[in-house]
Amino acid sequence: MKDLSPVSGDIFLFFGKNRQSVKILRWDGDGFLLYYKRLEGGSFELPTFNPNTGNYEISYQVLSFILNGVSLKSVRLRKRFRI
C-alpha cells in the first residue's frame, strides 16, 4: 500500500470489523471525499486479495457489485466488444 496515493486517483476502502460498514476515501481534485455506508442487515463481501501487490485491486464495476450486495462468487459477465 505504500506505493499508492489518494491524490493519484486511487480509491481506498475501509471495511468495519463485522463488514457491515464501509468507508471510501477519494481525492476530488481539491479535497478529499469520504463516503460511508452502513448496512442495517447483512454484510459486505470482501474482494479477492492480490498477494503480489499486497492490495485488493478491483474495478469500478466490482466496487458497484460489492456496494449493491451482488455476490462476487456467482457473477458471470457476458462477453462485450472491446477495441
C-alpha positions as CSV (number, residue, x, y, z in Angstrom):
1,M,0.0,0.0,0.0
2,K,3.0,2.3,0.3
3,D,3.1,2.9,-3.5
4,L,-0.5,4.0,-3.6
5,S,-1.5,7.7,-3.3
6,P,-5.0,9.0,-2.7
7,V,-4.2,12.1,-4.9
8,S,-3.3,10.0,-7.9
9,G,-6.8,8.6,-8.3
10,D,-6.6,5.5,-6.2
11,I,-9.6,4.9,-4.0
12,F,-9.2,3.4,-0.5
13,L,-11.8,1.1,1.1
14,F,-12.0,0.5,4.8
15,F,-14.4,-2.2,6.0
16,G,-15.7,-2.4,9.5
17,K,-14.8,-5.3,11.7
18,N,-18.1,-7.1,11.1
19,R,-18.2,-5.9,7.4
20,Q,-21.5,-4.1,8.0
21,S,-19.9,-0.7,7.1
22,V,-17.5,0.6,4.6
23,K,-15.7,4.0,4.2
24,I,-14.4,5.1,0.8
25,L,-11.7,7.7,0.7
26,R,-11.2,9.5,-2.7
27,W,-9.4,12.6,-3.8
28,D,-11.7,15.0,-5.7
29,G,-9.1,17.4,-7.2
30,D,-9.3,20.0,-4.5
31,G,-10.1,17.9,-1.4
32,F,-10.9,14.5,0.0
33,L,-14.3,12.9,-0.2
34,L,-15.3,10.4,2.4
35,Y,-18.2,8.1,1.7
36,Y,-19.8,6.0,4.4
37,K,-22.3,3.2,4.0
38,R,-23.7,1.1,6.9
39,L,-25.9,-1.9,6.3
40,E,-28.9,-2.4,8.5
41,G,-28.7,-6.2,7.8
42,G,-26.2,-8.4,6.1
43,S,-22.6,-7.7,5.4
44,F,-20.3,-6.6,2.5
45,E,-18.4,-9.3,0.6
46,L,-14.7,-8.7,0.5
47,P,-12.9,-8.6,-2.9
48,T,-10.1,-11.0,-3.8
49,F,-6.7,-10.2,-2.2
50,N,-3.8,-9.9,-4.6
51,P,-0.7,-11.3,-2.8
52,N,1.7,-9.9,-5.5
53,T,0.8,-6.3,-4.7
54,G,-0.4,-6.7,-1.1
55,N,-3.6,-4.9,-2.1
56,Y,-7.2,-5.5,-3.1
57,E,-7.3,-4.3,-6.7
58,I,-10.9,-4.0,-8.0
59,S,-12.6,-2.3,-10.9
60,Y,-15.4,0.2,-10.6
61,Q,-17.8,-2.5,-11.7
62,V,-16.7,-4.8,-8.8
63,L,-17.0,-2.0,-6.3
64,S,-20.5,-1.3,-7.5
65,F,-21.3,-5.0,-7.1
66,I,-20.0,-5.0,-3.5
67,L,-21.9,-1.9,-2.6
68,N,-25.1,-3.2,-4.0
69,G,-24.9,-6.7,-2.4
70,V,-24.2,-8.7,-5.5
71,S,-22.3,-12.0,-4.7
72,L,-18.9,-11.9,-6.4
73,K,-18.8,-15.7,-6.5
74,S,-21.9,-16.0,-8.7
75,V,-21.3,-13.1,-11.1
76,R,-20.8,-14.1,-14.7
77,L,-20.0,-11.2,-17.0
78,R,-21.2,-11.6,-20.6
79,K,-18.7,-11.0,-23.4
80,R,-18.6,-7.5,-24.7
81,F,-16.8,-6.0,-27.7
82,R,-13.5,-4.3,-26.9
83,I,-11.1,-2.4,-29.0
